[in-house]
Amino acid sequence: FYKNALYVTFVPNHELIAVYLCIIKQKIMKKNMGNLDRMLRIMVALTIIALYFTHIISGIVASVGLVLSGVFILTSFIGVCPLYLPFGISTEEKK
């Protein structure tokens, strides 16, 4: 009986997890970047990458730039900018 009580206590309900995931997807993962914003981020990221491979930037500046480029590319593909969320900013076109 004790093991069953622990099992029930520590194993989450699958329906509850599904509800949480739906809430997260609707609230947090709602696209907040428009096409222009996404394209500009990709262009900036590709420019930083090109500057790195042509040895125009190096060292810490290059490292920070490459990390920033990765973040820009990732956010452009998923269409969500985490920095926009707390401020309620959205560049998504209104339907």
C-alpha positions in Angstrom: 0.0 0.0 0.0 2.8 2.4 0.9 4.5 1.9 -2.5 1.2 2.5 -4.3 0.7 5.8 -2.3 4.2 7.0 -3.4 3.5 5.9 -7.0 0.2 7.9 -7.0 1.9 10.9 -5.3 5.0 11.1 -7.6 3.7 10.0 -11.0 1.8 13.0 -12.6 -1.5 12.6 -14.3 -1.1 12.5 -18.0 -4.2 14.5 -18.6 -2.9 17.2 -16.3 0.4 17.4 -18.2 -1.5 17.7 -21.5 -3.5 20.7 -20.1 -0.3 22.3 -18.9 1.3 21.9 -22.3 -1.7 23.4 -24.0 -1.6 26.4 -21.7 2.2 26.8 -22.3 1.7 26.6 -26.0 -1.1 29.1 -26.1 0.5 31.6 -23.7 4.2 31.4 -24.1 4.8 29.8 -27.5 2.3 32.1 -29.3 4.2 33.6 -32.3 5.1 37.2 -31.6 7.5 37.9 -34.5 6.4 39.2 -37.9 8.0 38.2 -41.2 10.1 41.4 -41.5 11.4 40.9 -37.9 12.4 37.3 -38.7 14.1 38.2 -42.0 16.1 41.0 -40.4 17.3 38.7 -37.6 18.4 36.1 -40.2 20.2 38.7 -42.2 22.0 40.0 -39.1 22.9 36.5 -38.1 24.3 35.6 -41.5 26.3 38.9 -41.5 27.9 38.1 -38.1 28.7 34.6 -39.3 30.3 35.9 -42.5 32.4 38.4 -40.5 33.6 35.6 -38.3 34.6 33.3 -41.2 36.4 36.2 -43.0 38.3 36.9 -39.8 37.1 40.4 -39.5 35.9 39.7 -36.0 37.6 37.4 -33.5 38.0 36.7 -29.8 35.3 37.5 -27.4 33.4 39.7 -29.9 33.2 36.7 -32.3 32.1 34.3 -29.5 29.3 36.7 -28.4 28.4 37.3 -32.0 28.1 33.7 -32.9 26.0 32.9 -29.8 23.7 35.9 -30.7 23.5 34.6 -34.3 22.4 31.2 -33.1 19.7 32.8 -30.9 18.6 35.0 -33.8 18.3 32.0 -36.2 16.5 29.9 -33.6 14.0 32.6 -32.7 13.4 33.4 -36.4 12.6 29.8 -37.2 10.2 29.3 -34.2 8.7 32.8 -34.5 8.9 33.5 -30.8 11.2 36.0 -29.1 11.4 35.4 -25.4 12.4 39.0 -24.7 9.2 40.2 -26.2 7.0 38.1 -23.9 7.4 40.1 -20.6 6.7 43.4 -22.4 3.8 42.1 -24.5 5.6 43.2 -27.7 4.5 41.6 -30.9 5.6 42.4 -34.5 3.2 39.7 -35.8 0.9 41.1 -38.5 -2.7 41.5 -37.3 -5.2 39.3 -39.1 
